Amino acid sequence: MSTSNRNKGVLPTAPPDQFVGFWQRLYERIAPYVTSGLLVLIGVVVLIVGGWGVAVWREGRRERSTEQLGRAIRIAEAELLPATEKDKEADDADSDIPRFKTAKERGDAVLQAVGELDKSFGGTPAAQRATILRAGVLYDQGKYAEAEALYRQFLAGKPSEQALVALAQEDIGLCAEARGELDAALAAFQAQQLGNFYRERSLWNQARIYTRKNDKKKAIEIYKDLLSKAAPQSALRDDVANRLAALEQ
């Protein structure tokens, strides 16, 4: 019989996974000697061991993706050259982060790091958060529409961190404002206020837009409300007071 006839109608089989193959061979050896109840018990053990292996794999993947996100953040925060002696010492302690001559070089490095993270660990929480880093670089490069699309992509993933949701909403507003789309910016800044969270920042952004829309009355109203309710240590208090004084002149 020819080789072709022997193989006719037979699909090639892939080599069995090492782990699955071990349990299959074990089952074939003991099956004739055990009761059905014991076989069920063995099956449960296999499921437990297999589930543990998956959990370990997922945890390792989560840790590696978080490490890669941390590196991308450190790149984004790296100071530009020239460096002081103190900075050089810090570089020696963190040698995996290069120094950059220009903001563009640093931004390109962030995009590369985020791209590698997404390629290796796409779908992880770390990859989702890295979307904000990528969008921030695009915003700095003046690519406002592309940046906004990424911020919206981040929000579509329904992140649980309220702070990141509020920041993404603010950045959507900043993208619209940079394009001169003031009504869209105002809507985004209004959405930024989640309960009392980021209330001051949201209202501060709204007042700035009303000023640009030549609605001084509304801007003054918001600034006064902010001053009356802002905590004494609020980082925005001095800026609000100065803006209010300028509008009331």
C-alpha angles and dihedrals in degrees: 000000000000122000091245091055092048091053096042111124093004118117117212112249124224117237109267120256110262094236095045091044092056094054092043092054091046091051093050091052098049101032095091092054105045137072123246090252091058090048089056089050091051089050091053091050090051091052092049093049091045092048091050090052092052091048091051090049092050093048091050091049091050092051094048092048091049091051090051091049090051090054091050090051092050090052090051090051096044114124118238125247140296093071128197121234089260091053091051090054089052090050091055089055092049102033096160089073112074125207120246132213096208139027088241092058090050092047092051089051090052091051090050093049092047091047091053090048092051092047095051101032107020114164095029121121088248092056090048092053091046087065087075091054092051092047091050092055091049090050091052088051091055094250094132100161092051091046092050091050090056093048089052090047089054092051091047087062087065097231115203097218107098092199093057091046091053092047092050090051090050091050091051087055092049090051091052091045091051088055091050093248096137099170091053090047091051091051091052093049090050089053088050091072105086106182106302092331113114089354094144094047092047094051092043089056092047093051090051091053093048088053090053089049088055091244095135094163093060093043092051091048091054095045091051091049090050093051093048094052103029118110115249090247094049112138090218098052098092094043092049091049092051093048092048092050091051092052094047095053 
